[in-house]
Amino acid sequence: METQWPLVIFTLFVCITCGLLGSMSILALKGRGRDLQMTGLVTSVVCLVVGGIGAFLHLEHWERIFNGFGHITSGITQELIGCVALAVVMVLWFVVLRKGEDELPAWLPVATLVVAVAMVVATGHSYLMPARAAWGIALIVFYLCNACMLGPIVLWAIAVAKGDAEAEGAAINLAFIGAALQLVGDAVYAVSVAASSMPDHGYYADPTAMTTPPKAVTDLFEVMVSGAAAPMFWSAIACAVIVLVCALAARKKAGASKTYLVVAAVAALATSLFFRVAVYQLGFSVFMLY
């Protein structure tokens, strides 16, 4: 399937937004990162807006979005509900932070975590299509793990920019856990693809190429590890390992981890893009009609 770059942008920035809000919430529950919260909040708002622009670009005729809002089961409706819920949470954060209190009320970070997880799940759920064998429940696992990696890395960058060594150390620890989870999510998706099947029910002849028999795709796992999607898949795995190694090394360098941060950030962005492209390259339909 052709890579849908607007949707790649949308899912990428949704994961950054939700991961960043989730990371901020975890630090807030531990009483850390107070000086990072407003910057993190503004960053999450910008990322959500960029992701929304990506979604609109995919629609091409953006006015058609209203046709989907009448159906609660449509992916675009569920994503809209999630975006509205995120916007409400962000407003609550802004109001509380403007009051200048030293600590957030405990319910706010907890509610933020719930909304962030729900939004990522809704985003992944909208891509579950029985007609595409590689687009199963493992996609949700991948997106959740991706958010767990991207969010802490952005928070790590904010902590470095603010010079908050304590929050930097906490963000590095979260980035390390997130990178490990990313590898787990990648493995879960790989197992899911290996377990999927592409039944061969026969094909219609292509009248424009009668002498060329259609090629049947019956093993998606082979396509992923050694076929057309292999360069993207293995590059994604390698970059995720780089993020894990950088976060591991940076745990002992809190306060002086800028170099590790730059490498980890580039690798995190690369693995996120590579894997999303691989997902589209594996988006074969169960029934290929010619």
DOMITOR-288255 format. One record per residue (C-alpha): residue number from 0; residue in three letters; x, y, z. Coordinates in nm, 2 decimals. Example, Ala and Ser with C-alpha at 12.3 -4.5 7.8 and 13.67 -1.06 7.14 Angstrom:
BEGIN
+------+------+--------+--------+--------+
| resi | resn |     c1 |     c2 |     c3 |
+------+------+--------+--------+--------+
|    0 |  ALA |   1.23 |  -0.45 |   0.78 |
|    1 |  SER |   1.37 |  -0.11 |   0.71 |
+------+------+--------+--------+--------+
REM end
This chain:
BEGIN
+------+------+--------+--------+--------+
| resi | resn |     c1 |     c2 |     c3 |
+------+------+--------+--------+--------+
|    0 |  MET |   0.00 |   0.00 |   0.00 |
|    1 |  GLU |   0.12 |   0.35 |  -0.08 |
|    2 |  THR |   0.25 |   0.54 |   0.23 |
|    3 |  GLN |   0.00 |   0.80 |   0.35 |
|    4 |  TRP |   0.23 |   1.07 |   0.47 |
|    5 |  PRO |  -0.04 |   1.30 |   0.62 |
|    6 |  LEU |  -0.14 |   1.00 |   0.84 |
|    7 |  VAL |   0.22 |   0.93 |   0.93 |
|    8 |  ILE |   0.25 |   1.29 |   1.05 |
|    9 |  PHE |  -0.08 |   1.27 |   1.24 |
|   10 |  THR |   0.00 |   0.95 |   1.43 |
|   11 |  LEU |   0.35 |   1.06 |   1.49 |
|   12 |  PHE |   0.25 |   1.39 |   1.65 |
|   13 |  VAL |  -0.04 |   1.23 |   1.84 |
|   14 |  CYS |   0.22 |   0.99 |   2.00 |
|   15 |  ILE |   0.45 |   1.29 |   2.08 |
|   16 |  THR |   0.16 |   1.49 |   2.24 |
|   17 |  CYS |   0.02 |   1.20 |   2.44 |
|   18 |  GLY |   0.37 |   1.07 |   2.54 |
|   19 |  LEU |   0.48 |   1.42 |   2.65 |
|   20 |  LEU |   0.16 |   1.48 |   2.86 |
|   21 |  GLY |   0.20 |   1.14 |   3.01 |
|   22 |  SER |   0.56 |   1.19 |   3.10 |
|   23 |  MET |   0.48 |   1.53 |   3.26 |
|   24 |  SER |   0.21 |   1.37 |   3.46 |
|   25 |  ILE |   0.44 |   1.09 |   3.59 |
|   26 |  LEU |   0.69 |   1.35 |   3.70 |
|   27 |  ALA |   0.41 |   1.56 |   3.85 |
|   28 |  LEU |   0.29 |   1.27 |   4.06 |
|   29 |  LYS |   0.65 |   1.24 |   4.19 |
|   30 |  GLY |   0.66 |   1.61 |   4.27 |
|   31 |  ARG |   0.92 |   1.68 |   4.00 |
|   32 |  GLY |   0.95 |   1.89 |   3.69 |
|   33 |  ARG |   0.75 |   2.19 |   3.80 |
|   34 |  ASP |   0.96 |   2.43 |   3.59 |
|   35 |  LEU |   0.91 |   2.22 |   3.28 |
|   36 |  GLN |   0.54 |   2.20 |   3.29 |
|   37 |  MET |   0.44 |   2.52 |   3.11 |
|   38 |  THR |   0.70 |   2.47 |   2.83 |
|   39 |  GLY |   0.59 |   2.10 |   2.80 |
|   40 |  LEU |   0.22 |   2.21 |   2.78 |
|   41 |  VAL |   0.29 |   2.46 |   2.50 |
|   42 |  THR |   0.49 |   2.20 |   2.32 |
|   43 |  SER |   0.21 |   1.94 |   2.34 |
|   44 |  VAL |  -0.04 |   2.20 |   2.21 |
|   45 |  VAL |   0.18 |   2.27 |   1.91 |
|   46 |  CYS |   0.23 |   1.90 |   1.84 |
|   47 |  LEU |  -0.14 |   1.83 |   1.86 |
|   48 |  VAL |  -0.21 |   2.12 |   1.61 |
|   49 |  VAL |   0.06 |   1.99 |   1.37 |
|   50 |  GLY |  -0.09 |   1.64 |   1.39 |
|   51 |  GLY |  -0.44 |   1.78 |   1.32 |
|   52 |  ILE |  -0.31 |   1.96 |   1.01 |
|   53 |  GLY |  -0.18 |   1.62 |   0.89 |
|   54 |  ALA |  -0.52 |   1.47 |   0.94 |
|   55 |  PHE |  -0.68 |   1.75 |   0.74 |
|   56 |  LEU |  -0.43 |   1.71 |   0.46 |
|   57 |  HIS |  -0.51 |   1.34 |   0.43 |
|   58 |  LEU |  -0.88 |   1.43 |   0.38 |
|   59 |  GLU |  -0.80 |   1.65 |   0.08 |
|   60 |  HIS |  -1.16 |   1.78 |   0.08 |
|   61 |  TRP |  -1.16 |   1.87 |   0.45 |
|   62 |  GLU |  -1.54 |   1.96 |   0.45 |
|   63 |  ARG |  -1.61 |   1.59 |   0.41 |
|   64 |  ILE |  -1.49 |   1.54 |   0.77 |
|   65 |  PHE |  -1.84 |   1.64 |   0.88 |
|   66 |  ASN |  -1.99 |   1.33 |   0.71 |
|   67 |  GLY |  -1.80 |   1.11 |   0.95 |
|   68 |  PHE |  -1.90 |   1.29 |   1.27 |
|   69 |  GLY |  -2.25 |   1.15 |   1.25 |
|   70 |  HIS |  -2.11 |   0.80 |   1.32 |
|   71 |  ILE |  -1.97 |   0.73 |   1.66 |
|   72 |  THR |  -1.79 |   0.42 |   1.54 |
|   73 |  SER |  -1.60 |   0.60 |   1.27 |
|   74 |  GLY |  -1.23 |   0.65 |   1.33 |
|   75 |  ILE |  -1.24 |   1.02 |   1.26 |
|   76 |  THR |  -1.51 |   1.07 |   1.52 |
|   77 |  GLN |  -1.33 |   0.88 |   1.78 |
|   78 |  GLU |  -1.01 |   1.08 |   1.71 |
|   79 |  LEU |  -1.20 |   1.40 |   1.73 |
|   80 |  ILE |  -1.34 |   1.31 |   2.07 |
|   81 |  GLY |  -0.99 |   1.22 |   2.18 |
|   82 |  CYS |  -0.85 |   1.56 |   2.06 |
|   83 |  VAL |  -1.13 |   1.74 |   2.24 |
|   84 |  ALA |  -1.06 |   1.55 |   2.56 |
|   85 |  LEU |  -0.69 |   1.64 |   2.52 |
|   86 |  ALA |  -0.78 |   2.00 |   2.47 |
|   87 |  VAL |  -0.99 |   2.01 |   2.79 |
|   88 |  VAL |  -0.70 |   1.85 |   2.98 |
|   89 |  MET |  -0.46 |   2.11 |   2.84 |
|   90 |  VAL |  -0.68 |   2.40 |   2.94 |
|   91 |  LEU |  -0.70 |   2.26 |   3.29 |
|   92 |  TRP |  -0.33 |   2.24 |   3.31 |
|   93 |  PHE |  -0.30 |   2.60 |   3.18 |
|   94 |  VAL |  -0.55 |   2.72 |   3.44 |
|   95 |  VAL |  -0.38 |   2.54 |   3.73 |
|   96 |  LEU |  -0.03 |   2.65 |   3.62 |
|   97 |  ARG |  -0.14 |   3.01 |   3.59 |
|   98 |  LYS |  -0.25 |   3.01 |   3.95 |
|   99 |  GLY |   0.12 |   2.96 |   4.04 |
|  100 |  GLU |   0.07 |   2.67 |   4.28 |
|  101 |  ASP |   0.38 |   2.47 |   4.37 |
|  102 |  GLU |   0.22 |   2.13 |   4.30 |
|  103 |  LEU |  -0.06 |   2.02 |   4.07 |
|  104 |  PRO |  -0.37 |   1.86 |   4.23 |
|  105 |  ALA |  -0.32 |   1.48 |   4.21 |
|  106 |  TRP |  -0.63 |   1.42 |   4.01 |
|  107 |  LEU |  -0.51 |   1.62 |   3.71 |
|  108 |  PRO |  -0.20 |   1.41 |   3.62 |
|  109 |  VAL |  -0.40 |   1.10 |   3.67 |
|  110 |  ALA |  -0.68 |   1.22 |   3.45 |
|  111 |  THR |  -0.42 |   1.33 |   3.19 |
|  112 |  LEU |  -0.26 |   0.98 |   3.18 |
|  113 |  VAL |  -0.60 |   0.82 |   3.13 |
|  114 |  VAL |  -0.69 |   1.06 |   2.84 |
|  115 |  ALA |  -0.35 |   1.03 |   2.68 |
|  116 |  VAL |  -0.37 |   0.65 |   2.68 |
|  117 |  ALA |  -0.73 |   0.66 |   2.55 |
|  118 |  MET |  -0.63 |   0.89 |   2.27 |
|  119 |  VAL |  -0.35 |   0.67 |   2.15 |
|  120 |  VAL |  -0.57 |   0.37 |   2.17 |
|  121 |  ALA |  -0.84 |   0.55 |   1.96 |
|  122 |  THR |  -0.58 |   0.65 |   1.71 |
|  123 |  GLY |  -0.45 |   0.29 |   1.67 |
|  124 |  HIS |  -0.81 |   0.15 |   1.67 |
|  125 |  SER |  -0.91 |   0.36 |   1.37 |
|  126 |  TYR |  -0.65 |   0.17 |   1.16 |
|  127 |  LEU |  -0.77 |  -0.18 |   1.24 |
|  128 |  MET |  -0.90 |  -0.32 |   0.92 |
|  129 |  PRO |  -0.99 |  -0.69 |   0.88 |
|  130 |  ALA |  -0.92 |  -0.66 |   0.50 |
|  131 |  ARG |  -0.56 |  -0.58 |   0.58 |
|  132 |  ALA |  -0.40 |  -0.87 |   0.76 |
|  133 |  ALA |  -0.11 |  -0.67 |   0.90 |
|  134 |  TRP |  -0.33 |  -0.40 |   1.05 |
|  135 |  GLY |  -0.45 |  -0.58 |   1.36 |
|  136 |  ILE |  -0.46 |  -0.51 |   1.74 |
|  137 |  ALA |  -0.08 |  -0.51 |   1.75 |
|  138 |  LEU |  -0.09 |  -0.16 |   1.59 |
|  139 |  ILE |  -0.24 |  -0.02 |   1.91 |
|  140 |  VAL |   0.05 |  -0.18 |   2.11 |
|  141 |  PHE |   0.30 |  -0.02 |   1.87 |
|  142 |  TYR |   0.15 |   0.33 |   1.90 |
|  143 |  LEU |   0.13 |   0.30 |   2.28 |
|  144 |  CYS |   0.50 |   0.20 |   2.30 |
|  145 |  ASN |   0.59 |   0.47 |   2.05 |
|  146 |  ALA |   0.43 |   0.73 |   2.27 |
|  147 |  CYS |   0.62 |   0.59 |   2.57 |
|  148 |  MET |   0.94 |   0.65 |   2.39 |
|  149 |  LEU |   0.88 |   0.98 |   2.21 |
|  150 |  GLY |   0.72 |   1.17 |   2.50 |
|  151 |  PRO |   1.01 |   1.13 |   2.75 |
|  152 |  ILE |   1.27 |   1.22 |   2.49 |
|  153 |  VAL |   1.09 |   1.55 |   2.42 |
|  154 |  LEU |   1.07 |   1.61 |   2.80 |
|  155 |  TRP |   1.44 |   1.52 |   2.82 |
|  156 |  ALA |   1.51 |   1.80 |   2.57 |
|  157 |  ILE |   1.30 |   2.05 |   2.77 |
|  158 |  ALA |   1.48 |   1.96 |   3.09 |
|  159 |  VAL |   1.82 |   2.01 |   2.92 |
|  160 |  ALA |   1.71 |   2.35 |   2.78 |
|  161 |  LYS |   1.58 |   2.45 |   3.13 |
|  162 |  GLY |   1.89 |   2.32 |   3.30 |
|  163 |  ASP |   1.69 |   2.11 |   3.55 |
|  164 |  ALA |   1.93 |   1.82 |   3.62 |
|  165 |  GLU |   1.68 |   1.64 |   3.85 |
|  166 |  ALA |   1.40 |   1.64 |   3.59 |
|  167 |  GLU |   1.66 |   1.55 |   3.32 |
|  168 |  GLY |   1.76 |   1.24 |   3.51 |
|  169 |  ALA |   1.39 |   1.14 |   3.56 |
|  170 |  ALA |   1.32 |   1.20 |   3.19 |
|  171 |  ILE |   1.62 |   0.99 |   3.09 |
|  172 |  ASN |   1.49 |   0.70 |   3.30 |
|  173 |  LEU |   1.15 |   0.73 |   3.13 |
|  174 |  ALA |   1.32 |   0.74 |   2.79 |
|  175 |  PHE |   1.52 |   0.43 |   2.87 |
|  176 |  ILE |   1.20 |   0.25 |   2.97 |
|  177 |  GLY |   1.02 |   0.39 |   2.67 |
|  178 |  ALA |   1.29 |   0.27 |   2.43 |
|  179 |  ALA |   1.27 |  -0.08 |   2.58 |
|  180 |  LEU |   0.89 |  -0.08 |   2.54 |
|  181 |  GLN |   0.93 |   0.04 |   2.18 |
|  182 |  LEU |   1.14 |  -0.27 |   2.11 |
|  183 |  VAL |   0.87 |  -0.48 |   2.28 |
|  184 |  GLY |   0.60 |  -0.32 |   2.07 |
|  185 |  ASP |   0.80 |  -0.38 |   1.75 |
|  186 |  ALA |   0.84 |  -0.75 |   1.85 |
|  187 |  VAL |   0.46 |  -0.78 |   1.93 |
|  188 |  TYR |   0.39 |  -0.64 |   1.59 |
|  189 |  ALA |   0.63 |  -0.88 |   1.42 |
|  190 |  VAL |   0.47 |  -1.17 |   1.60 |
|  191 |  SER |   0.13 |  -1.05 |   1.49 |
|  192 |  VAL |   0.24 |  -1.03 |   1.13 |
|  193 |  ALA |   0.40 |  -1.38 |   1.15 |
|  194 |  ALA |   0.07 |  -1.51 |   1.28 |
|  195 |  SER |  -0.14 |  -1.34 |   1.01 |
|  196 |  SER |  -0.25 |  -1.52 |   0.70 |
|  197 |  MET |  -0.31 |  -1.42 |   0.34 |
|  198 |  PRO |  -0.55 |  -1.68 |   0.19 |
|  199 |  ASP |  -0.52 |  -1.75 |  -0.18 |
|  200 |  HIS |  -0.87 |  -1.75 |  -0.33 |
|  201 |  GLY |  -0.77 |  -1.69 |  -0.69 |
|  202 |  TYR |  -0.75 |  -1.38 |  -0.89 |
|  203 |  TYR |  -0.92 |  -1.21 |  -1.17 |
|  204 |  ALA |  -0.71 |  -1.16 |  -1.49 |
|  205 |  ASP |  -0.56 |  -0.82 |  -1.55 |
|  206 |  PRO |  -0.69 |  -0.73 |  -1.90 |
|  207 |  THR |  -0.40 |  -0.48 |  -1.95 |
|  208 |  ALA |  -0.14 |  -0.76 |  -1.89 |
|  209 |  MET |  -0.29 |  -1.09 |  -1.99 |
|  210 |  THR |   0.04 |  -1.26 |  -2.02 |
|  211 |  THR |   0.17 |  -1.15 |  -1.68 |
|  212 |  PRO |   0.03 |  -1.36 |  -1.39 |
|  213 |  PRO |  -0.05 |  -1.17 |  -1.08 |
|  214 |  LYS |   0.19 |  -1.22 |  -0.79 |
|  215 |  ALA |   0.03 |  -1.36 |  -0.48 |
|  216 |  VAL |   0.14 |  -1.23 |  -0.14 |
|  217 |  THR |   0.08 |  -1.52 |   0.10 |
|  218 |  ASP |   0.35 |  -1.46 |   0.36 |
|  219 |  LEU |   0.36 |  -1.11 |   0.51 |
|  220 |  PHE |   0.63 |  -1.20 |   0.76 |
|  221 |  GLU |   0.86 |  -1.28 |   0.47 |
|  222 |  VAL |   0.78 |  -0.94 |   0.31 |
|  223 |  MET |   0.86 |  -0.77 |   0.64 |
|  224 |  VAL |   1.19 |  -0.94 |   0.73 |
|  225 |  SER |   1.34 |  -1.01 |   0.38 |
|  226 |  GLY |   1.11 |  -0.85 |   0.12 |
|  227 |  ALA |   1.00 |  -0.50 |   0.02 |
|  228 |  ALA |   0.94 |  -0.38 |   0.38 |
|  229 |  ALA |   1.27 |  -0.53 |   0.52 |
|  230 |  PRO |   1.48 |  -0.21 |   0.48 |
|  231 |  MET |   1.23 |   0.00 |   0.68 |
|  232 |  PHE |   1.16 |  -0.27 |   0.94 |
|  233 |  TRP |   1.53 |  -0.35 |   1.02 |
|  234 |  SER |   1.62 |   0.02 |   1.01 |
|  235 |  ALA |   1.35 |   0.09 |   1.27 |
|  236 |  ILE |   1.47 |  -0.19 |   1.50 |
|  237 |  ALA |   1.83 |  -0.06 |   1.47 |
|  238 |  CYS |   1.73 |   0.30 |   1.55 |
|  239 |  ALA |   1.52 |   0.18 |   1.85 |
|  240 |  VAL |   1.83 |   0.00 |   1.98 |
|  241 |  ILE |   2.03 |   0.32 |   1.94 |
|  242 |  VAL |   1.78 |   0.51 |   2.15 |
|  243 |  LEU |   1.80 |   0.24 |   2.42 |
|  244 |  VAL |   2.18 |   0.26 |   2.43 |
|  245 |  CYS |   2.18 |   0.64 |   2.44 |
|  246 |  ALA |   1.93 |   0.65 |   2.72 |
|  247 |  LEU |   2.13 |   0.38 |   2.91 |
|  248 |  ALA |   2.46 |   0.57 |   2.87 |
|  249 |  ALA |   2.29 |   0.91 |   2.96 |
|  250 |  ARG |   2.16 |   0.78 |   3.29 |
|  251 |  LYS |   2.50 |   0.84 |   3.43 |
|  252 |  LYS |   2.54 |   1.18 |   3.27 |
|  253 |  ALA |   2.24 |   1.37 |   3.40 |
|  254 |  GLY |   2.32 |   1.73 |   3.37 |
|  255 |  ALA |   2.56 |   1.67 |   3.08 |
|  256 |  SER |   2.37 |   1.45 |   2.84 |
|  257 |  LYS |   2.32 |   1.68 |   2.55 |
|  258 |  THR |   2.51 |   1.47 |   2.30 |
|  259 |  TYR |   2.32 |   1.15 |   2.40 |
|  260 |  LEU |   2.00 |   1.35 |   2.37 |
|  261 |  VAL |   2.07 |   1.46 |   2.01 |
|  262 |  VAL |   2.15 |   1.11 |   1.90 |
|  263 |  ALA |   1.86 |   0.96 |   2.08 |
|  264 |  ALA |   1.61 |   1.22 |   1.94 |
|  265 |  VAL |   1.73 |   1.17 |   1.58 |
|  266 |  ALA |   1.71 |   0.79 |   1.62 |
|  267 |  ALA |   1.37 |   0.80 |   1.79 |
|  268 |  LEU |   1.23 |   1.01 |   1.51 |
|  269 |  ALA |   1.39 |   0.78 |   1.25 |
|  270 |  THR |   1.26 |   0.46 |   1.41 |
|  271 |  SER |   0.91 |   0.61 |   1.43 |
|  272 |  LEU |   0.90 |   0.70 |   1.07 |
|  273 |  PHE |   1.07 |   0.38 |   0.94 |
|  274 |  PHE |   0.82 |   0.16 |   1.12 |
|  275 |  ARG |   0.52 |   0.35 |   1.01 |
|  276 |  VAL |   0.63 |   0.33 |   0.65 |
|  277 |  ALA |   0.69 |  -0.05 |   0.70 |
|  278 |  VAL |   0.33 |  -0.08 |   0.83 |
|  279 |  TYR |   0.20 |   0.08 |   0.50 |
|  280 |  GLN |   0.43 |  -0.14 |   0.29 |
|  281 |  LEU |   0.27 |  -0.44 |   0.46 |
|  282 |  GLY |  -0.09 |  -0.31 |   0.40 |
|  283 |  PHE |  -0.18 |  -0.57 |   0.14 |
|  284 |  SER |  -0.55 |  -0.64 |   0.10 |
|  285 |  VAL |  -0.66 |  -1.00 |   0.18 |
|  286 |  PHE |  -0.84 |  -1.01 |  -0.15 |
|  287 |  MET |  -0.64 |  -0.88 |  -0.45 |
|  288 |  LEU |  -0.87 |  -0.83 |  -0.74 |
|  289 |  TYR |  -0.74 |  -0.76 |  -1.09 |
+------+------+--------+--------+--------+
REM end
